[in-house]
Amino acid sequence: MNPHLAVRFSALALLAAVFVGCAQLQELFVPSAPGVSGEWQALLDEVRVFEKRIGFEETDNFVDVEKNEESYPICGVASRLALPYSYEDPAIQWREIKTEKECRAAADGADVFFATVEAWGEIGTPVTLSMLGGKLDRFLYLVIHEDCHDQFDLPYGVEEALCNLITYKAMAAFTLQKYGPGTREHRAIRRYAEQQSTLTRATKSVYDELAALYARHERREISEDVLLRQRAAFFAKAERKLAVRRGELNNVSLANDMTYSRHYPLLEQAYEAHGSDLERTVAFFRQVDQHKPSTFAVRKRHRLLTETSVEFIRAYEAAVVETIEKELAQVPRR
């Protein structure tokens, strides 16, 4: 599953009257990415050459064009009284529902998250019409991110963040190579990658703060009414920080986004420890993949009977994080 949502670009309309007009000013300082051209297949081939150079193995993604499904709907429902750990947490019920209206109707007062995504990971995902009708930044993100998933077998809470990190860095490097440093394309994609990285860190901060509020409720320091009242005020403030629409942020959407954010700082440290070199970073995480403990070993160590419980999800991620830290300690410092 990859229900990752693109970050919103801010406008600089206030200065438009002073300079040369809103559209031109926005292009000057915050260039928007161009749309995907009809030459998308040639672009895809170039991305694949770049991926091979940084150590990706060939995948069977984006071989065909899906003409029957423009995008894929996702519908998640969870209680307002408990904050899920990630999108894998069984506290979230992911339902096969096609429309937002149906999704909200099925929630019965619970928190609900509905979105449509252009591609599903690790299924030999095809190119969809929404990918071809979108922007260059989103197209590059989807191709590299989904191809990245086929390179590793890590817990999703680590792999989603890792593939975002690799994708953001790869997008900027690819467009620098293809279009050049001063071009609209490279400036837009670099801006996209930088904003997404910033949003990732903000998401982690917001989630951790909300988790502290829920912890107070679990310790019975505050009542249910106080919890819901304080969380409503918190979400109103956090929506501005995360640049999401009013009423869009809730337990499901935040837990979903936290899956991509929780371990991002550690993974970025690993990238920097390897000289900000993508090829070395990919090789390092292949090594982590080989040295990580098995799921059976994690279950045995923590006396867990199933791999679907949130206790296992947390324990497996923690075990892989421990492996990363051990491997990272052996990397020579420059």
C-alpha positions in Angstrom: 0.0 0.0 0.0 1.3 3.4 -0.8 -1.3 6.0 0.1 1.2 8.8 0.1 -0.2 12.3 -0.7 1.6 15.1 -2.4 2.5 18.3 -0.5 0.7 21.6 -1.4 2.8 24.3 -3.0 2.4 27.8 -1.5 1.8 30.9 -3.6 3.5 34.2 -3.4 0.5 36.3 -4.5 1.1 39.1 -2.0 4.2 40.4 -4.0 2.5 40.1 -7.4 1.4 43.8 -7.5 5.0 44.9 -6.9 6.7 42.9 -9.6 5.6 41.4 -12.9 2.4 39.5 -12.0 1.4 36.6 -9.9 2.0 33.8 -12.4 5.4 35.1 -13.5 6.5 35.7 -9.9 5.5 32.2 -8.8 7.4 30.8 -11.7 10.4 32.9 -10.8 10.6 31.8 -7.1 8.5 28.6 -6.8 8.4 27.1 -10.3 5.6 24.5 -10.8 6.5 21.2 -12.3 5.4 20.7 -15.9 2.8 18.1 -16.8 3.9 14.6 -18.0 4.4 14.9 -21.8 3.4 12.3 -24.4 7.0 11.2 -24.4 6.5 9.5 -21.0 7.8 6.1 -22.1 11.2 7.7 -23.1 11.2 9.5 -19.7 10.5 6.2 -17.9 13.4 4.5 -19.8 15.7 7.3 -18.7 14.6 6.9 -15.1 15.3 3.2 -15.3 18.8 3.8 -16.5 19.4 6.2 -13.6 17.9 3.6 -11.2 20.3 1.0 -12.4 23.2 3.3 -11.9 22.3 3.8 -8.2 22.0 0.0 -7.6 18.3 -0.8 -8.3 17.5 -4.1 -9.8 15.0 -4.3 -12.7 11.3 -4.5 -11.7 8.1 -5.4 -13.5 6.4 -2.1 -12.5 4.9 0.2 -15.1 5.2 -2.2 -18.0 1.6 -1.8 -19.1 -0.9 1.0 -19.1 -4.1 0.5 -17.1 -6.9 2.1 -19.0 -9.8 0.8 -16.9 -8.7 2.3 -13.5 -7.6 5.9 -13.5 -6.6 5.6 -9.8 -7.2 3.4 -6.8 -9.4 4.4 -3.8 -8.4 3.8 -0.2 -10.7 4.0 2.8 -9.5 3.8 6.4 -11.6 4.0 9.6 -10.4 4.1 13.2 -11.6 5.1 16.6 -11.2 8.7 17.8 -10.2 7.4 21.2 -6.9 5.7 20.2 -4.1 6.9 18.0 -2.9 4.1 15.6 0.9 3.4 15.3 1.0 3.3 11.5 -1.1 2.3 8.5 -0.4 -1.4 9.5 -1.9 -1.0 12.9 -5.0 -3.3 13.2 -6.7 -0.4 14.9 -7.3 1.0 11.3 -9.9 -0.9 9.3 -9.0 -0.6 5.6 -12.2 -1.2 3.6 -12.8 -1.8 -0.1 -15.0 1.1 -0.8 -15.0 3.1 -4.0 -16.3 6.6 -3.0 -15.7 9.0 -0.2 -19.4 9.2 0.5 -19.6 5.5 1.1 -16.4 5.6 3.2 -17.7 8.3 5.5 -21.1 6.6 5.8 -19.4 3.4 6.9 -17.4 5.2 9.6 -20.4 5.8 11.9 -18.7 8.7 13.7 -15.2 7.3 13.8 -12.2 9.0 12.1 -12.1 8.3 8.4 -9.5 8.8 5.7 -10.4 8.5 2.0 -8.0 9.2 -0.9 -7.2 8.0 -4.3 -3.7 6.9 -5.3 -2.1 6.5 -8.7 -0.2 3.3 -8.1 0.0 0.3 -5.7 3.4 -0.9 -4.6 4.9 -4.4 -5.1 2.2 -5.8 -7.5 3.8 -5.1 -10.8 1.8 -1.9 -10.8 0.9 -0.4 -14.2 1.0 3.1 -15.4 -2.4 4.7 -14.7 -4.1 7.5 -16.6 -3.9 9.7 -13.5 -0.1 9.3 -13.6 0.0 10.4 -17.3 -2.4 13.3 -16.6 -0.4 14.5 -13.6 2.7 16.5 -13.0 6.3 15.5 -13.6 7.2 15.6 -9.9 4.4 13.1 -9.0 5.3 10.9 -11.9 8.9 10.7 -10.9 8.0 10.2 -7.3 5.7 7.2 -8.1 8.1 5.5 -10.4 11.1 5.7 -8.2 9.3 5.0 -4.9 7.4 1.9 -6.2 10.6 0.6 -7.9 12.4 1.1 -4.6 9.9 -1.1 -2.8 11.0 -4.0 -5.0 14.6 -3.6 -3.8 14.2 -4.4 -0.2 12.3 -6.7 2.2 12.1 -4.5 5.3 9.2 -3.7 7.6 6.9 -1.2 5.9 7.5 1.3 8.7 11.1 1.4 7.7 10.8 0.7 4.0 8.3 3.5 3.3 10.5 6.1 4.9 13.6 4.7 3.2 12.0 4.7 -0.2 10.8 8.3 0.3 14.3 9.3 1.3 15.9 7.6 -1.7 13.1 8.9 -4.0 13.5 12.6 -3.0 17.3 12.5 -3.4 17.0 10.5 -6.7 14.4 12.9 -8.2 16.7 15.9 -7.6 19.8 14.1 -9.0 18.0 12.7 -12.0 16.5 16.1 -13.1 19.8 17.9 -12.5 21.4 15.4 -14.8 18.6 15.4 -17.4 17.6 19.1 -17.5 20.4 21.0 -15.9 20.7 23.2 -12.8 18.8 26.3 -13.9 15.9 24.7 -15.6 12.3 24.9 -14.6 12.1 21.1 -14.3 15.0 20.7 -11.9 14.1 23.7 -9.8 10.5 22.4 -9.4 11.5 18.9 -8.6 14.2 20.0 -6.1 11.7 22.2 -4.5 9.2 19.4 -4.3 11.8 17.0 -2.7 12.8 19.7 -0.2 9.2 20.5 0.8 8.4 16.8 1.2 11.4 16.2 3.4 10.3 19.2 5.6 6.8 17.9 5.7 8.1 14.5 6.8 9.8 16.1 9.8 6.8 18.2 10.7 4.6 15.1 10.5 6.8 13.3 13.0 6.7 16.3 15.4 2.9 16.6 15.2 2.3 12.8 15.7 4.7 12.7 18.7 2.9 15.6 20.3 -0.6 14.1 19.8 0.7 10.7 21.1 1.6 12.5 24.3 -2.0 13.7 24.6 -3.4 10.2 24.1 -0.9 8.8 26.6 -2.4 11.2 29.2 -5.9 9.7 28.4 -4.6 6.2 28.7 -3.1 7.0 32.1 -6.6 8.4 33.0 -5.2 11.9 33.7 -7.8 13.4 31.4 -11.4 12.3 30.5 -12.7 11.3 27.1 -14.4 14.6 26.7 -11.3 16.5 27.5 -9.2 14.3 25.1 -11.6 15.0 22.2 -11.8 18.7 22.9 -8.1 19.1 23.2 -7.4 17.0 20.1 -9.9 19.1 18.1 -7.9 22.2 19.0 -4.7 20.4 18.3 -5.7 19.3 14.8 -6.9 22.8 13.9 -3.4 24.1 14.7 -1.6 21.1 13.2 -3.5 21.4 9.9 -1.9 24.8 9.3 1.6 23.4 10.1 1.1 20.4 7.7 -0.6 22.5 5.0 -3.7 20.3 4.8 -7.3 21.3 4.4 -9.5 22.1 7.3 -11.0 18.9 8.7 -8.7 16.6 6.8 -6.3 15.7 9.6 -7.4 12.9 12.0 -6.0 9.7 13.6 -6.1 7.7 10.4 -4.5 10.2 8.1 -1.8 11.1 10.7 -1.0 7.5 11.4 -0.8 6.8 7.7 1.6 9.7 7.1 3.7 8.7 10.2 4.5 5.4 8.5 6.6 7.4 6.1 8.0 9.7 8.7 8.9 7.9 12.0 12.3 6.6 11.0 13.1 9.2 8.3 15.7 11.1 10.4 17.7 8.0 11.1 17.7 6.9 7.5 18.8 10.4 6.5 21.7 10.1 8.9 22.7 6.9 7.1 22.5 8.7 3.7 24.7 11.5 5.0 27.2 9.0 6.6 27.7 7.6 3.1 28.6 10.9 1.6 25.1 11.7 0.4 25.8 9.1 -2.3 22.7 7.2 -3.5 24.6 4.1 -4.8 26.4 3.7 -1.5 23.2 4.2 0.5 21.3 1.6 -1.5 24.1 -0.9 -1.0 24.2 -0.1 2.7 20.5 -0.9 3.1 20.8 -4.1 1.1 23.4 -5.0 3.7 20.9 -4.1 6.5 18.3 -6.2 4.7 20.6 -9.2 4.8 21.6 -8.8 8.4 18.2 -8.0 9.9 16.7 -10.6 12.3 13.9 -12.8 10.9 10.3 -12.3 11.8 10.4 -15.6 13.6 13.3 -14.5 15.7 11.5 -11.3 16.6 8.3 -13.2 17.5 10.3 -15.6 19.6 12.3 -12.9 21.4 9.1 -11.0 22.4 6.9 -14.1 22.8 4.4 -13.0 20.2 2.0 -15.4 18.5 1.2 -13.4 15.4 2.8 -11.0 12.9 -0.3 -8.9 12.5 -0.4 -7.4 16.0 0.7 -3.8 16.6 3.1 -5.3 19.2 4.9 -7.3 16.5 4.9 -4.3 14.1 6.6 -2.2 16.7 9.1 -4.9 17.7 10.1 -5.8 14.2 10.7 -2.1 13.3 12.7 -1.7 16.5 14.8 -4.7 15.6 15.6 -3.4 12.2 16.4 0.1 13.5 18.8 -1.6 15.9 20.4 -3.4 12.9 20.7 -0.1 11.1 22.4 1.6 14.0 24.8 -1.3 14.4 25.7 -1.3 10.7 26.0 2.5 10.8 28.4 2.4 13.7 30.8 0.5 11.5 30.8 3.1 8.6 34.1 5.0 8.6 33.5 8.7 9.4 34.8 11.2 6.9 
